[in-house]
Amino acid sequence: MKYPPLLFFIAFSLPFFASAQSNYKPGYAVTLKGDTLKGFIDYKEWDENPSSVDFKTNLSDKTPQKLTADDVRIFSINGYESYQKYTGSIGIDYIDPRHINYGKDTTFRLETVFLKKLAGGKNVILLSYTDVIRSHYYIEEASQSNPKELTYHIYNENDAQTGAVKTVVDNDYITQLYLLAQKNNVLTSDLQSDMERMGYYAEDFIRIINKINGVTQTDNARNGGRSAGKIRFFAGLGVNVTGTVPATYDFKPLGATNYTSALPLISAGFNLPLNTAIEKVLLRCEMTVSGMHYYTSYNDKVAPYVPIVYKYSAISVAVTPQMIYNFYNTDNLKIFAGIGFSFSFYGYNNASYAEKNGNPVANNSANPYYFVTFSTPIVFKAGVRLNKKIEIYADYVSGTPVSNDEVFRLSFASFQAGVNYYFK
């Protein structure tokens, strides 16, 4: 089966869609003079901390204002993320064990950037900065105004006794947090044990800083703490168009022909956004139930040289995990593409291999009923979602064998299209 034109159209259009979209959310910015600008900020799924943001006083404004650290000291997307201006040192050593240096590298660069606020409270604020090298974490005490980096180094050096190269890990950030907890009279044996087990990860830092601030999980949720994503369930109907093709080197020379069937499809599943606010990347799990049919009538080109009818029907039940990317992503319109693989189970029925007049064909070593009952085809998906509720999609399911027999070799590929409805 050839790839549907719709999939090619969307694939070639993706760069245009990606560059054209925006995602303005209510927010504000505080200028260097202390004035507050209220309006809308284009909220993106930043892999690195942004150096600038697009700001509109009104959504109807045609041209946004670009705000940088030369213009504002704080900007915030209401209910989502906040950033503040920082001028100071940023470590430049790698901490990926696959790309570490020989010898401890404490060099840094001086720069003015925006730090992202991860957690806050009465004693300390946790901030982060991610660049092309790695993520950096900072703490800002309530009594001070200049964030300090939580330092961490990993490097190779020669062992003093054996001379062999060894990897050294300096978890200096644990000592910094220990002293901070001690300074604020919140150090307990449980907190100390928790710090000793922590890694250099955002989740661990947030957990420790919340404890230093006396912030519970309930308080964090009430104050806007965000979890991974919100699951959204959907269900829908569609059509499964299956093209079945006999193998050219065995079954087709006997006279078997191609056949295309179109039968109903039922789908249901859920999406899990990696970022609820943006929904740029989704993890999807989808279950489909569909049917397919095959029929061929031909004059057998080998003994007994009689007119043959071969047919069967099948039900397919598939569970398909997928990765979905919204190339054009607004609240009311999303244009997406995705890829996944399917755990597909097949049940065959009404199978018949007989002469055209209904007489059975003499048995031989070949078996026309030796069907494949499980496969894992690749699934390509493209579509649009309208007004958060209605999704129109098209899938291409890669080729799958029908039979394990050496003679009756068939394979099929499917084009599926349908409409899904999203529940609250």
C-alpha positions as CSV (number, residue, x, y, z in Angstrom):
1,M,0.0,0.0,0.0
2,K,1.3,3.4,-0.9
3,Y,1.6,6.2,1.7
4,P,-1.5,8.4,1.7
5,P,-1.0,11.9,0.2
6,L,-2.3,13.5,3.4
7,L,0.7,12.2,5.4
8,F,3.1,13.6,2.8
9,F,1.3,17.0,2.8
10,I,1.5,17.3,6.5
11,A,5.1,16.2,6.6
12,F,6.2,18.9,4.1
13,S,4.1,21.5,5.8
14,L,5.5,20.9,9.3
15,P,8.4,23.5,9.1
16,F,5.9,26.2,8.2
17,F,3.5,25.2,11.0
18,A,6.2,25.1,13.5
19,S,7.5,28.6,12.7
20,A,4.1,30.1,12.5
21,Q,2.6,29.1,15.9
22,S,2.4,31.0,19.1
23,N,1.1,30.2,22.6
24,Y,0.3,33.5,24.4
25,K,-0.7,33.1,28.1
26,P,-1.6,35.8,30.6
27,G,1.4,37.1,32.5
28,Y,3.4,40.1,33.6
29,A,6.9,41.6,33.5
30,V,8.7,43.9,35.9
31,T,10.9,46.5,34.3
32,L,14.4,47.5,35.6
33,K,12.7,50.6,37.0
34,G,10.2,48.6,38.9
35,D,7.1,49.2,36.7
36,T,4.8,46.2,36.2
37,L,3.7,45.4,32.6
38,K,0.5,43.2,32.5
39,G,-0.4,41.4,29.3
40,F,0.4,38.1,27.5
41,I,3.6,36.2,27.1
42,D,4.4,33.7,24.3
43,Y,4.9,30.6,26.4
44,K,7.1,28.0,24.7
45,E,8.5,24.6,25.7
46,W,12.1,25.9,26.2
47,D,14.8,23.3,26.2
48,E,17.2,26.0,27.5
49,N,16.4,29.1,29.5
50,P,15.1,31.8,27.2
51,S,17.2,34.9,26.6
52,S,14.1,36.9,25.5
53,V,10.3,36.5,25.4
54,D,7.6,38.0,23.1
55,F,5.1,40.2,25.1
56,K,1.7,41.7,24.1
57,T,-0.3,44.1,26.1
58,N,-3.4,42.8,24.2
59,L,-3.8,39.6,22.3
60,S,-5.0,41.6,19.3
61,D,-1.7,43.4,19.0
62,K,-0.1,42.5,15.7
63,T,3.5,43.0,16.6
64,P,4.8,41.7,20.0
65,Q,7.4,43.4,22.1
66,K,10.6,41.5,22.6
67,L,11.7,41.6,26.3
68,T,15.3,40.8,27.3
69,A,17.3,41.1,30.5
70,D,18.2,44.6,29.4
71,D,14.5,45.5,29.7
72,V,13.0,43.5,32.6
73,R,14.2,41.8,35.8
74,I,11.2,39.5,36.2
75,F,8.7,37.9,33.9
76,S,6.0,35.4,34.8
77,I,3.4,33.3,33.0
78,N,0.5,33.2,35.4
79,G,0.1,29.8,37.0
80,Y,3.0,28.2,35.0
81,E,6.6,29.6,35.2
82,S,8.5,32.6,36.5
83,Y,12.0,33.9,35.6
84,Q,14.2,36.5,37.2
85,K,17.3,38.3,36.0
86,Y,20.7,37.1,37.2
87,T,24.1,38.5,36.6
88,G,26.9,36.3,37.8
89,S,29.0,33.2,37.4
90,I,27.9,30.1,35.5
91,G,30.0,27.0,35.6
92,I,31.2,25.6,32.3
93,D,32.4,22.1,33.2
94,Y,30.6,19.0,31.9
95,I,28.9,16.7,34.4
96,D,27.9,14.0,32.0
97,P,30.1,10.9,32.9
98,R,30.5,10.3,29.1
99,H,32.1,13.7,28.5
100,I,34.1,14.6,31.6
101,N,37.5,16.3,31.7
102,Y,40.7,15.2,33.3
103,G,41.3,17.2,36.4
104,K,38.8,19.4,38.3
105,D,37.4,22.3,36.2
106,T,36.2,25.2,38.3
107,T,36.2,27.8,35.6
108,F,33.1,29.8,34.9
109,R,31.8,32.6,32.7
110,L,30.1,35.8,33.8
111,E,26.8,36.4,32.1
112,T,23.4,38.1,32.5
113,V,20.6,35.5,32.0
114,F,17.1,34.6,33.2
115,L,16.9,32.0,36.0
116,K,13.8,29.9,36.3
117,K,12.1,29.7,39.7
118,L,11.6,26.1,40.7
119,A,10.5,26.4,44.4
120,G,10.2,29.1,47.0
121,G,9.3,29.8,50.6
122,K,10.1,31.8,53.7
123,N,13.8,30.8,53.8
124,V,15.1,30.2,50.3
125,I,14.3,30.3,46.6
126,L,15.5,27.5,44.3
127,L,16.3,28.6,40.7
128,S,17.7,26.9,37.6
129,Y,19.5,27.7,34.4
130,T,19.9,25.2,31.5
131,D,22.3,25.9,28.7
132,V,23.9,23.7,26.0
133,I,26.3,22.3,28.5
134,R,24.0,21.2,31.4
135,S,21.5,22.3,34.0
136,H,22.7,24.6,36.8
137,Y,20.9,25.1,40.1
138,Y,20.9,28.2,42.4
139,I,19.7,29.2,45.8
140,E,18.7,32.7,46.9
141,E,18.3,33.2,50.6
142,A,15.5,35.4,51.9
143,S,18.0,37.7,53.6
144,Q,20.1,38.1,50.4
145,S,19.4,39.2,46.8
146,N,22.2,37.4,44.8
147,P,21.7,33.7,43.9
148,K,24.5,31.3,44.5
149,E,25.2,28.3,42.3
150,L,24.9,24.9,43.9
151,T,28.2,23.4,42.8
152,Y,28.8,19.9,41.5
153,H,31.9,18.5,39.7
154,I,32.8,15.2,38.2
155,Y,36.2,14.6,36.7
156,N,39.0,12.0,36.1
157,E,42.3,11.9,37.9
158,N,45.1,9.5,38.7
159,D,44.8,7.5,42.0
160,A,47.6,8.6,44.3
161,Q,48.5,5.1,45.3
162,T,48.0,3.0,42.1
163,G,48.3,5.6,39.4
164,A,45.2,4.3,37.7
165,V,42.6,6.7,36.3
166,K,39.6,7.1,38.6
167,T,36.4,9.2,38.5
168,V,35.9,11.7,41.3
169,V,32.5,13.1,42.2
170,D,32.4,16.3,44.3
171,N,28.9,16.7,45.7
172,D,29.6,20.2,47.1
173,Y,25.9,21.1,46.7
174,I,25.0,18.7,49.6
175,T,27.3,20.6,52.0
176,Q,25.7,23.9,50.8
177,L,22.2,22.6,51.5
178,Y,23.3,21.1,54.9
179,L,24.7,24.5,56.0
180,L,21.5,26.2,54.8
181,A,19.3,23.9,56.7
182,Q,21.4,24.3,59.8
183,K,21.4,28.1,59.5
184,N,17.5,28.0,59.4
185,N,17.3,25.6,62.3
186,V,15.5,22.9,60.3
187,L,18.2,20.3,60.1
188,T,16.9,16.9,61.3
189,S,18.3,13.4,61.0
190,D,15.7,12.6,58.3
191,L,16.5,15.7,56.3
192,Q,20.2,15.0,56.5
193,S,19.6,11.4,55.4
194,D,17.5,12.7,52.5
195,M,20.2,15.1,51.4
196,E,22.9,12.3,51.5
197,R,20.8,10.2,49.1
198,M,19.9,13.0,46.7
199,G,21.3,13.5,43.2
200,Y,21.9,16.6,41.1
201,Y,18.4,16.6,39.8
202,A,15.6,19.2,39.8
203,E,13.1,16.9,41.6
204,D,15.6,16.2,44.4
205,F,16.4,19.9,44.9
206,I,12.7,20.9,44.9
207,R,12.0,18.2,47.6
208,I,14.9,19.4,49.8
209,I,14.2,23.1,49.4
210,N,10.5,22.6,50.2
211,K,11.6,20.8,53.5
212,I,13.9,23.7,54.4
213,N,11.1,26.1,53.7
214,G,8.6,24.0,55.7
215,V,6.4,23.6,52.5
216,T,4.4,20.4,52.4
217,Q,3.2,18.6,49.3
218,T,-0.3,20.0,49.9
219,D,1.1,23.5,50.2
220,N,3.1,23.1,47.0
221,A,0.1,22.0,45.0
222,R,-2.0,24.8,46.4
223,N,0.7,27.3,45.5
224,G,1.0,26.2,41.9
225,G,3.4,23.3,42.1
226,R,3.0,21.3,38.8
227,S,3.2,17.6,38.2
228,A,4.1,16.0,34.9
229,G,1.0,16.1,32.8
230,K,-2.8,15.6,32.9
231,I,-4.1,12.5,31.2
232,R,-6.9,13.1,28.7
233,F,-9.0,10.2,27.5
234,F,-10.6,9.9,24.0
235,A,-12.7,7.5,22.0
236,G,-13.8,7.5,18.4
237,L,-14.8,5.8,15.2
238,G,-13.1,5.4,11.8
239,V,-12.5,3.2,8.9
240,N,-9.7,0.6,8.3
241,V,-8.7,0.3,4.7
242,T,-6.5,-2.8,4.3
243,G,-4.6,-3.7,1.2
244,T,-3.6,-7.4,1.0
245,V,-0.9,-8.5,-1.4
246,P,0.2,-12.1,-2.3
247,A,4.0,-12.7,-2.4
248,T,5.4,-12.3,-5.9
249,Y,7.8,-15.3,-5.5
250,D,5.3,-18.0,-4.5
251,F,1.6,-17.3,-4.0
252,K,1.1,-14.7,-6.8
253,P,2.5,-17.0,-9.5
254,L,-0.3,-19.5,-8.7
255,G,-2.8,-16.8,-9.7
256,A,-3.7,-15.1,-6.4
257,T,-4.6,-11.4,-6.7
258,N,-4.5,-8.2,-4.6
259,Y,-7.5,-7.3,-2.5
260,T,-8.6,-4.1,-0.6
261,S,-11.2,-4.1,2.1
262,A,-12.7,-1.2,4.0
263,L,-14.3,-2.0,7.4
264,P,-15.2,0.0,10.6
265,L,-12.7,0.8,13.3
266,I,-13.2,1.6,17.0
267,S,-10.5,3.5,18.9
268,A,-10.0,4.5,22.6
269,G,-7.0,5.7,24.6
270,F,-5.3,8.5,26.4
271,N,-2.7,11.2,26.0
272,L,-0.2,12.3,28.6
273,P,1.5,15.7,27.9
274,L,5.1,16.0,29.0
275,N,4.1,19.7,29.8
276,T,0.5,20.3,30.6
277,A,0.6,24.0,29.8
278,I,2.1,23.6,26.3
279,E,1.1,20.1,25.2
280,K,3.9,20.1,22.6
281,V,5.0,16.5,23.1
282,L,2.5,13.8,24.1
283,L,2.8,10.2,25.1
284,R,-0.2,8.3,23.7
285,C,-1.5,4.9,24.3
286,E,-4.3,3.8,21.9
287,M,-6.4,0.7,21.6
288,T,-8.1,-0.1,18.3
289,V,-10.5,-2.8,17.2
290,S,-10.9,-3.2,13.5
291,G,-11.7,-5.7,10.7
292,M,-10.2,-6.8,7.4
293,H,-11.2,-9.2,4.6
294,Y,-9.5,-11.0,1.8
295,Y,-10.9,-12.6,-1.3
296,T,-9.3,-13.9,-4.5
297,S,-10.7,-16.0,-7.3
298,Y,-8.3,-17.5,-9.9
299,N,-7.5,-20.5,-12.1
300,D,-4.9,-22.5,-10.3
301,K,-1.7,-22.6,-12.4
302,V,-0.5,-25.9,-10.8
303,A,-2.2,-29.2,-10.4
304,P,-5.2,-29.8,-10.2
305,Y,-5.5,-26.7,-12.4
306,V,-9.0,-25.8,-11.2
307,P,-10.8,-22.5,-10.5
308,I,-10.0,-21.5,-6.9
309,V,-11.6,-19.2,-4.3
310,Y,-9.5,-18.3,-1.3
311,K,-11.0,-16.0,1.4
312,Y,-11.0,-15.1,5.0
313,S,-12.0,-12.4,7.5
314,A,-10.2,-11.2,10.5
315,I,-10.6,-9.1,13.6
316,S,-7.6,-7.0,14.8
317,V,-7.1,-5.8,18.4
318,A,-4.1,-3.5,18.7
319,V,-2.5,-1.6,21.6
320,T,-0.2,1.1,20.3
321,P,2.1,3.3,22.4
322,Q,3.1,6.4,20.4
323,M,5.0,9.7,20.6
324,I,3.0,12.6,19.3
325,Y,4.5,16.0,18.4
326,N,2.2,19.1,17.9
327,F,4.0,21.1,15.2
328,Y,1.2,23.7,15.2
329,N,0.0,24.2,18.7
330,T,-2.6,26.6,19.9
331,D,-5.6,26.2,22.2
332,N,-8.1,25.7,19.5
333,L,-6.0,24.1,16.7
334,K,-3.3,21.5,16.9
335,I,-1.6,19.9,13.9
336,F,0.4,16.9,14.8
337,A,2.4,13.9,13.6
338,G,3.6,10.9,15.5
339,I,5.1,7.4,15.4
340,G,4.7,4.3,17.5
341,F,4.6,0.5,17.3
342,S,1.6,-1.7,17.7
343,F,1.1,-4.9,19.7
344,S,-1.5,-6.4,17.3
345,F,-3.5,-9.6,17.8
346,Y,-5.5,-11.2,15.0
347,G,-8.4,-13.6,15.1
348,Y,-9.3,-15.2,11.7
349,N,-12.7,-16.6,10.8
350,N,-14.8,-17.7,7.7
351,A,-11.5,-19.0,6.1
352,S,-12.1,-21.0,3.0
353,Y,-9.8,-22.5,0.3
354,A,-11.9,-24.5,-2.2
355,E,-12.8,-24.9,-5.8
356,K,-15.1,-22.2,-7.2
357,N,-17.9,-24.7,-7.3
358,G,-17.5,-25.4,-3.6
359,N,-15.7,-28.7,-3.8
360,P,-12.7,-29.1,-1.4
361,V,-9.2,-29.0,-2.9
362,A,-7.1,-32.1,-2.4
363,N,-4.8,-31.8,0.6
364,N,-1.1,-31.2,0.0
365,S,1.8,-30.0,2.0
366,A,0.8,-26.4,1.8
367,N,-1.6,-25.0,4.5
368,P,-3.8,-22.0,3.6
369,Y,-4.9,-21.7,7.3
370,Y,-1.6,-21.3,8.9
371,F,-2.2,-17.7,10.0
372,V,-0.1,-15.2,11.9
373,T,-1.9,-14.2,15.1
374,F,0.5,-11.6,16.5
375,S,2.7,-8.9,15.0
376,T,4.3,-5.5,15.9
377,P,4.0,-3.2,12.9
378,I,5.1,0.5,12.9
379,V,2.4,3.1,13.0
380,F,2.7,6.6,11.5
381,K,0.1,9.1,12.5
382,A,-0.9,12.6,11.4
383,G,-3.9,14.8,12.1
384,V,-5.5,17.8,13.6
385,R,-7.3,18.5,16.9
386,L,-10.0,21.2,16.9
387,N,-11.3,23.2,20.0
388,K,-9.6,20.7,22.4
389,K,-12.4,18.2,21.7
390,I,-12.4,16.8,18.2
391,E,-9.5,15.0,16.6
392,I,-9.3,14.0,12.9
393,Y,-6.5,11.7,12.1
394,A,-4.9,9.4,9.5
395,D,-2.7,6.4,10.3
396,Y,-0.5,4.2,8.1
397,V,0.2,0.8,9.6
398,S,3.3,-0.9,8.1
399,G,3.3,-4.2,6.3
400,T,2.4,-7.4,8.2
401,P,2.5,-11.0,7.2
402,V,-0.8,-13.0,7.1
403,S,0.5,-16.5,6.9
404,N,3.4,-18.6,8.1
405,D,3.0,-21.1,5.3
406,E,5.7,-21.3,2.7
407,V,3.2,-21.2,-0.3
408,F,0.2,-19.1,0.9
409,R,2.2,-16.0,1.7
410,L,0.2,-12.8,2.0
411,S,1.0,-9.5,3.6
412,F,-1.2,-6.5,4.3
413,A,-0.8,-2.8,5.2
414,S,-3.5,-0.5,6.4
415,F,-4.6,3.1,6.0
416,Q,-6.8,4.2,8.9
417,A,-8.7,7.4,9.3
418,G,-11.2,8.5,11.8
419,V,-12.5,11.0,14.4
420,N,-11.8,10.9,18.1
421,Y,-13.7,12.8,20.8
422,Y,-11.8,14.0,24.0
423,F,-13.5,13.8,27.3
424,K,-12.9,16.2,30.2
